[in-house]
Amino acid sequence: MQEGTISIPGHHEVTPLPPIYLRGDVYAANCPTRQLLDRIADKWSALILLLLSQEDLRFNTLKRRIEGVSQKMLSQTLRSLERDGLVSRAVEPTVPVTVTYAITPLGRGLIIAMRGMIDWAETCMIEVAAAQRAYDLRNPPQP
């Protein structure tokens, strides 16, 4: 079978997949994979997804839990994550309106993929900080 085709049980013909389903090439300048990688590698996206992987949360709770994020940045990041299908937004018609954010199955898959990187960062920070200090000693700032 050719790459990019699928076989449908009960059918003898092979149906080509639309280009949208083919694997991206992150090294290609015009590949949308780069935009997605840029978004999911963003610290705010990672922190939001981590919190939402534990429980559904309202906007203000996210803002309180993620120290240093501005309201504008949180709004923009949540909107982007929702657009990418990683987060869902539920609006309840209360006074005032209640908006709750939740991670989607696609977002959960991303968290599974990110877990190793997160664990590495949390357990290796001391060694990274030591490497940074050693580098800074070898390469003092130039006047």
Helices and strands as residue ranges (DSSP letters): E 5-7, E 14-16, G 19-21, H 32-40, H 43-54, E 57-58, H 59-65, H 71-83, E 87-92, E 98-103, H 105-138
